[in-house]
Amino acid sequence: GGGNDIVESNLTNYILDNTTGVGPHNRVNQQATLQRLDELKQKYIELIDLVAATQSNCPIIVHGYDRIIPSNKGFKIAGFTLAGPWVKPTMDKKNVPASQQADVINYIMDLFNILLLDLQTQYSNFHYIDLRGTLTKSEWANEIHPTSKGFSKLAQLYDEKLKQLV
């Protein structure tokens, strides 16, 4: 997880409605984004320390996000949208052209993935699975959730990691 800590209502803080920022198309608010990533890093460190203090030899396995494709699709059950979409509405509100939206969100998500990779190098009980490049466009049910087939592909990566650790 962790993606919801970035894409939900928080995303509006990280996207600029002009081109005075950093990253692709200069649309990312560097200060707000890095501040939030630092907050998330501290929460992960708290978790790592808690697990290490209470459970010896207990691995923590996390993942980042694959490449997000902004769309108008939300999370649906029985034809009813229960949540979302999460990314595209914010990008549209911030006047980010549709052709740039994936670049902008994936720049931010890459920073999140790098944070997780960095934690993996610092803590022996923390294991990160890089999901980037795993899913095809047809394996996304909406902006941030895979289809059943997509979840199966991601589960295989978890299975491989678990077999390495156990």
N, C-alpha and C positions, 0 to 999 in steps of 0.2 A: 503494500500500500504506500500511502504517502501522497499519491496523486490528488486525492480529494483535498489535501492541505494546500494544494496549489491551484487547482482548476475551479473549484466551487466559487463562492462569492469573493474569495481572496484574489482571484485572477485580475479583477479590475484594478487592484493596487499595483500590479506588475506591468501593465500595458499602458503605454502613453498614447494619447490621441494626437500626437505630433511626432516628428522625427528628430527629437533632441536626445534620444536615449542611446542605448548600446545594442549590440546584437544585430540580427538580420533586420535590415530596413530601419535600423535605429529606433525601434519601437519599445524596447524594454527599459523599464525604470530600474536601473542598476542598483541604486541604494535600497529600494523597497524589496527587490528580489533577493539580494544578498542578505539583507536583514532577516527575511523569512527563512531562507535556507539555513542561516546560522541558528535560528530558533529551532528548526527541525533537527539540525545536527545535535543540539544540546538535548533534545528529547530522546533521540536515539542513544546518546551516551548515557543518559539516565537509565534507559531500558537495559543497555549492555551492562552497566554497573549493577543494577538490581538483579539481573539474571546471574551474573558472576558471583554475587554475594550469597545468593540463595540456592543456586543449582550448579553444582560443579559439573563440568564437562557437558553443559547443555548448549548446543549450537543455536544460534539465531539465524534464520534464513529470511532474507528480504529480496524484494525485486523492485526495479524501477518500472518505467513504462516503455512500451514500444512506441513507434512513431504515431502520434495522434493525427487524425484526419478530421479537422473541424467540419461539422455538418449540422443540419437542423434536426438530427435524430436524437431522441432522448431514450430513456430506459422504459421499455414497454412490457406490460404483462396483459395478456388477453385483449390486446388491441388498445389498451389505455396507457398513455404516457404518465409514468409515476414520478419521473425526475428527468432533469436535463431538457434540452442540451446544455452543456456547461461552458464550452469554449467559444463556439461561433457567436452566440449572442453578445458576449463581452467584446470580442474582436469587432463585431459590427458596430457596437455602441462606441467603441474607441476609433472608429473609422479606418480600421486596418483593411486594406483591399483583400478580397477573397484570395487572390493569387499569392499573398504574402502570409496569410494566417497560419498555415502549417509550419512555415519557417520560424515564425515568431514563437509559437507555443513549444515547438520542439527544441528551440534554443534553451528555453527555460527548463524543459524537462531533461535536457542533456545536463544542465547544471545540477539538477536533482540526482541524476544517475551518477555523475562524477562525485557528488557528496557521498553516496552509498559506497562507491568503489574506494574512496579515500578511507572511509570507516573500516572497510574490510582489510585494508593494509595496516590499520592501526590496532585492530582487535582480532585476536585469533579465534574467538568464538562467534564472530560476525561474518556471515557469508552472503554475498550479493550475487543475484542472478540477473545478468544483463539480458533483457528481453528485446532490446532494439533490433529491428530487422527480422523479427520472428514471424509476424503476421502479414498476410497479404490484405489488400483492401477489402476483399470479399469476406475476410474472417473477422471483421469488425461489425458488431451489432449496432453500435452507436459510437459516439466520439471517444468514449473511454472504456467500453466493455466489449470483449470479444464475443463472437458467436460460440455455440457449443463446440464446433470444430476448432475454433481459435483457442478456447479454454483447454481443449485436449492437447494442443501443441504446447501450450504454456505448462500444463501439468507434466508433460514429458521432461521438460527442463528441470522441474522440481524433483521429479523421480530420479533423474540422473544425479542431481546434487545430493539428495538423500542417500543414494547408494554410495556416493563417495565418502559421506560422513559417518555412516552407520556400519 
